[in-house]
Amino acid sequence: HNSGGWDFPGGKVDPGESFDVALHREIREETGLAVTVEHPLGVSEASKSEYHIIYLFMSGHLNSGDVKLSFEHDDFRWVTFDELERLEWIEPFRKVINDLREKRMIN
């Protein structure tokens, strides 16, 4: 849906699926990685013509696996926070990255 820019792994929650199960499934499907989810980092939203999207960004760490991208992605990159800010993101993602930068300056 957001071709040409950087994206985070994630996706839709299937009917009857819990958020945490969906998050682990989507990360595994898109990256081949197993992760532990720790806590929320931020929230953003966007409207498409037929629906409204809520993005919930979570903090976590890598448990196991080697990156094996799904057909939906062309490349991956491990980056520092400063490098993260310099990438081209869609607007809802940019908002969360800016919010995180402000929190880092305060803390």
Secondary structure, 3 states (H helix, E strand, C coil): CCCCCECCCCCCCCCCCCHHHHHHHHHHHHHCCEEEEEEEEEEEEEECCCCEEEEEEEEEEEEECCCCCCCCCCCCCCCCHHHHHHCCECHHHHHHHHHHHHHHHHC
